[in-house]
Every structure is written in structure tokens, then in C-alpha cells.
Amino acid sequence: MAKAILSVNAGSSSVKVTFYALENPPRAIADAQVSGITAPPATFKYQRGDFQQKEQPRDNLSTPQDAFKYILKRCFSDSDLAQVASEQDLAYICHRVVHGGDYHEAIEINDETLHHLEELEDLAPLYVMKITGFP
């Protein structure tokens, strides 16, 4: 049974994620980010409870997609983050959109809303991140 929510904030120079326990209200259980994508070296930061980690990845993370895959790989492999061992543990994924046009509240992304958001790409082309699946 899926037990977590993944919140993503991808930009041109960084990707930030927060994992939440699927509770009411949701409770943050881990944060991770890769910054410096457009101005290397990239830096990976990770926090789970009192545990904090900061390092420069050996991988070449030159795109937001590379950074997102790296973050997921690192988080899924953390044995102390038992709620999120794989993509099957994610009940919901939400993503911050830099400009949603006439959408003023959270919406479900389906074919229609995705097409609408793609039409707004010219408003912030550096913030477009196409996620087609998990690594």
C-alpha cells in the first residue's frame, strides 16, 4: 500500500523534493535537493529527522531530469527511510508549477490540464521539466 506523498519543485538550477507521510495532516519525513545544476559543481543536500548530509555528487547532474533521478535513487536506497523504498510507496506526486495560467488551486494533472500547462511553457521555459517515469 502506498504510504507517502512526493512534492517536487524543479527549476532550472535546482530540484527540491519533500517526502510526506500519508497522514492527516501530512507529515514531512525527508527533504532532498540538488542545487548548482547550471553553475557546477552540483551539491546534494539531504535531511531526514536529525540526520543531515551534504556532498558533491560524482555523477554529472547537468539537467533537472538528471538531478531528479539522482535524488530518487538516493532516497529510495536509504534504509532508514522505510516509508519510501520505491516508487510503489508513493500515493501522490505533486509538482510546483511556475505559472498555472487560470489555475488558482491544486489540480490533478491529466491529459487536458497537462496540455493547458504546456501551452504556457513560453512564460517560463527554463522551468519546464518533463518527467516520464522513474529511473
C-alpha positions as CSV (number, residue, x, y, z in Angstrom):
1,M,0.0,0.0,0.0
2,A,1.3,3.4,-1.0
3,K,2.2,5.4,2.1
4,A,3.9,8.6,1.0
5,I,3.4,11.9,-0.9
6,L,6.3,13.3,-3.0
7,S,6.3,17.1,-3.5
8,V,8.6,18.3,-6.3
9,N,9.9,21.8,-7.0
10,A,12.1,21.7,-10.1
11,G,13.7,24.7,-11.6
12,S,16.5,25.5,-14.0
13,S,19.3,25.4,-11.4
14,S,17.9,23.1,-8.7
15,V,15.5,20.3,-7.9
16,K,14.0,20.1,-4.4
17,V,11.7,17.4,-3.1
18,T,10.0,16.6,0.2
19,F,8.5,13.3,1.1
20,Y,5.5,13.3,3.4
21,A,3.9,10.5,5.4
22,L,0.4,9.9,4.1
23,E,-1.4,11.1,7.2
24,N,-4.0,13.7,8.0
25,P,-2.4,16.2,8.0
26,P,0.6,15.0,6.0
27,R,3.9,15.0,8.0
28,A,7.3,15.8,6.3
29,I,9.7,12.8,6.7
30,A,12.6,13.8,4.4
31,D,13.9,16.7,2.2
32,A,16.4,16.4,-0.6
33,Q,17.7,18.8,-3.2
34,V,20.3,19.1,-5.8
35,S,21.5,22.7,-6.5
36,G,24.1,24.1,-8.8
37,I,22.8,22.4,-11.9
38,T,23.5,25.3,-14.2
39,A,26.5,26.6,-12.2
40,P,28.6,23.4,-11.3
41,P,29.6,21.9,-9.1
42,A,26.2,20.4,-8.1
43,T,25.5,20.0,-4.4
44,F,23.3,17.3,-2.9
45,K,21.6,18.0,0.4
46,Y,19.5,15.5,2.3
47,Q,17.7,15.7,5.7
48,R,15.7,13.0,7.4
49,G,14.8,13.8,11.0
50,D,18.1,14.9,12.8
51,F,20.2,13.3,10.1
52,Q,21.7,15.8,7.6
53,Q,24.0,15.2,4.7
54,K,25.7,17.5,2.2
55,E,28.0,16.4,-0.6
56,Q,29.1,17.0,-4.2
57,P,27.8,14.1,-6.4
58,R,30.3,12.3,-8.6
59,D,27.6,11.9,-11.2
60,N,27.2,14.6,-13.9
61,L,24.0,16.3,-13.0
62,S,23.6,18.9,-15.8
63,T,19.9,18.8,-16.2
64,P,16.9,18.9,-13.8
65,Q,16.0,15.4,-15.0
66,D,19.4,14.1,-14.0
67,A,19.1,15.7,-10.6
68,F,15.6,14.3,-10.1
69,K,16.7,10.8,-10.9
70,Y,19.7,11.1,-8.6
71,I,17.5,12.3,-5.7
72,L,15.1,9.5,-6.1
73,K,17.9,6.9,-6.3
74,R,19.5,8.2,-3.2
75,C,16.2,8.5,-1.2
76,F,14.9,5.1,-2.3
77,S,18.2,3.5,-1.2
78,D,18.1,5.0,2.3
79,S,17.2,2.0,4.5
80,D,16.2,4.5,7.3
81,L,13.6,6.0,5.1
82,A,11.4,2.9,5.3
83,Q,8.2,4.7,4.1
84,V,9.8,5.3,0.7
85,A,11.7,2.4,-0.6
86,S,10.5,2.6,-4.2
87,E,8.0,4.4,-6.5
88,Q,5.3,1.9,-5.4
89,D,5.4,3.6,-2.0
90,L,4.2,6.9,-3.5
91,A,0.5,7.5,-3.3
92,Y,0.6,11.0,-4.7
93,I,3.2,13.2,-6.6
94,C,2.7,16.9,-6.7
95,H,4.8,19.5,-8.5
96,R,5.0,23.2,-8.2
97,V,4.3,25.0,-11.5
98,V,5.8,28.4,-12.0
99,H,2.8,29.7,-13.8
100,G,-0.5,27.9,-14.0
101,G,-2.5,30.3,-16.1
102,D,-6.0,30.4,-14.8
103,Y,-5.5,27.5,-12.3
104,H,-5.6,29.1,-8.9
105,E,-5.6,25.9,-6.8
106,A,-4.1,22.5,-6.8
107,I,-5.3,20.3,-9.7
108,E,-4.9,16.8,-10.9
109,I,-2.6,16.6,-13.9
110,N,-4.4,14.7,-16.7
111,D,-4.2,15.0,-20.5
112,E,-6.3,18.1,-20.6
113,T,-4.5,20.0,-17.8
114,L,-1.1,18.9,-19.0
115,H,-1.9,20.3,-22.5
116,H,-3.0,23.6,-21.0
117,L,0.2,23.9,-18.9
118,E,2.3,23.0,-21.9
119,E,0.7,26.0,-23.8
120,L,2.1,28.2,-21.0
121,E,5.7,27.0,-21.4
122,D,6.8,30.2,-23.1
123,L,6.1,32.1,-19.9
124,A,8.9,30.3,-18.1
125,P,10.8,28.0,-20.5
126,L,13.7,27.3,-18.1
127,Y,11.3,25.8,-15.5
128,V,9.9,23.1,-17.7
129,M,10.7,19.6,-16.5
130,K,9.3,16.6,-18.3
131,I,9.1,13.6,-16.0
132,T,8.1,10.5,-18.0
133,G,8.8,7.9,-15.3
134,F,11.0,6.8,-12.5
135,P,14.6,5.8,-13.0
